[in-house]
Amino acid sequence: MLNYSLDAEGIATVEFDYPDKSQNILNAKSMGAYADAMQKALADPAVKGIVVASAKKDFIAGGDLAELGAATDAAAFHASISAWHKLMRAIELGGKPVAAALNGTTLGGGMEVALGCHYRVAADSPKARFGFPEVTLGLLPGAGGTQRLPRLAGMMAAAPLLMEGKRIKAAEAQKIGMIHAVVKVGDERTAARAWVLDAIASGAKPLQPWDSKGFKIPGGGPSTPGGMQMLMAANAMLREKTCDNYPAPKHILSCVYEGLSTNIDTGLAIEARYFTNLVMSPVSKNMIRSLFFGMQEANKLASRPAGVPPQKYAKIGMLGAGMMGAGIAMSTATAGIAIVLLDTTQEAADKGKDYARKQWSKQVAKGRMTAEAMEGLLARIHPTADYADLKGCELVIEAVFEKREIKADVTKKTEAVIAEDSIFASNTSTLPITGLAEASARPANFIGLHFFSPAEKMPLVEIIVGKQTSDATLARSMDYVRAIGKTPIVVNDSRGFYTSRVFGTYVSEGMALLEEGVPPALIDKAGLIAGMPVGPLALADEVSIELVHKIAQQTKADLGAAYVERAADRVAAKMVAELGRLGRKSGAGFYDYPADGPKHLWSGLAGQFPPRVDADGTAALSLDEIVERLILVQSVETVRCLEEKVLRAPIDADVGAILGWGYPPFRGGPIGWLHTLGAAQAVARLDRLAEHYGPRFAAPKLLRDMAARGERFYP
Ligand code: NAD
């Protein structure tokens, strides 16, 4: 856990060395060991100074999220964090110089251990990052980070690190005063030791700046004019950005304001309370579960069928060099895989490659990529109109027009060229995979790989398993998704699969609200307040109201008498067929898109969908009711997906929603939110909504049974 040694000159080295892990992490065990080692060094008269170091390639990656996620006893947690503060203060005031040798990445609790030393020297490693990622998981730097960093760097420089979790390189950390020196890789311990020896020789008591006489906060404290201005602006920006859904950045701001208005010890006591509050909050539990553990499981391919040897890819085929095809080609080339980009003509294929060049050129212009690197990537993309070029592809993905016949045609032409065991994948967004596989001579090798737009950027791939798709095809497809650095979720075939189906309910609920007479500005604002990245009407414009209309017509044709018309279908039909307002692409949808200014809601909407207001002029529906509908309509559809076994596990739903359509992480995901409410409470709310607004809110049996048995979705 920790190596302790004492040399001839009285310098103790306390070295973090977490057993059986590639990284050092801070948890009750390692913190306990650190406390023992430091107390021993402080108490031993033979020890004159201390160097804190790491035996791994990085210093300390952060805290143990499993431990934080599982903490439920607030009093016990608060006591343990207060004891940690006491230790750090004992080190700071112990009279012996303590230097941290940061050999690599130093994040979260690791950075706090370092800030609790008198001196910090970092190795100049290009990969090393320094900072506090806690806020991104609903937490705050709770071992003194909110107090020590702004006292070192000033509130302004500390804000992006603490409140946004920004990670910086050693040179920048030195510039803002977070570390004292940057040295050549490998020299950091020598440099730390040299500083300790100098400090011993000086005979002066080593003190942190805040314990020194006449200490002033760099740039001024909270009650200076500059400080007040900064805090006011930060507070306003935060509310605008988060609609108060995320307690962590708010608590961090409070820690900075309240803590810096007093002395360090009171500041630490203030931080301990806010930290305990966050650790106990459902928000941090939700974010840790979905964003950390869920994502980790998905990326480790936890659900990959066993017994299939891992597949490495050298050559991939891409049919259709349009928006999706070009983006998928970019992701594939970036992963070092050669890609044949095929379209109906050489010209069309070239256009896809040109798109890649254009996107990468922007990176080159920003200095994020060299021109040679770009040429190297482009060399991997082979544009063509000749199917013979697909020979040797281990996997071919089609992203041609969304037409069954065209997809069937390219499937046949491709299978005539590729090997028997090659995989054929469709990037369809709406057509069931099992149906498309009918065109294939090898349906066991046929699968859905549903990318999101823009494909070169979006991190999720929804893998759709058709009735005949084999386990080997699934496993090998998952290997490809990981090879290009994306996160896979696996779902079974169904109309709209999982993501489009549930995401669609959010858009259609917004349209239903419009038909009911809720003012459109309120609907879209409610979406943002619910935590969604874009309001439902604005989103309908983006994906195009025409598409909503087309999908409704297609579904109607497919289902016949079983089809139940929805409010959204009527609204879409009116907008598209009657008013010719197709969405953003036609320059007119729920919004107008003037060439010379920002978009704004179409002034004619009120005439088409008259707002219903109460006698006092306020909207007939409360904001809370609208938010609840926009959120629960997604949750209830997700439970149906679980019930129908479209989804294989709740965590897939949550990871897929957050990565796929920006579902608010503070709720954990559509299932995470039901877990937060509890099944019984969720059923009660759905019953009420179903009574008022119809059976789309009816609680599925799965949820009712869980409520009756007192079960939860997650431990
Ligand atoms: P697009 O119109 O931009 O591109 C389609 C490309 O396919 C065009 O370049 C076209 O020339 C080419 N093509 C048409 N017929 C062909 C054929 N027979 N052989 C070879 N190439 C042919 O469309 P897109 O937005 O890239 O969508 C493509 C597919 O991806 C569709 O199935 C769509 O449903 C799906 N998809 C789209 C999105 C999205 O947001 N756009 C998201 C996920 C999935």
Residues whose N, C-alpha, C, O or C-beta is under 5 A from the ligand:
A	BS01	NAD	L319 G320 A321 G322 M323 M324 G325 L342 D343 T344 A348 A399 V400 F401 E402 I406 V410 N427 T428 S429 F451 F452 S453
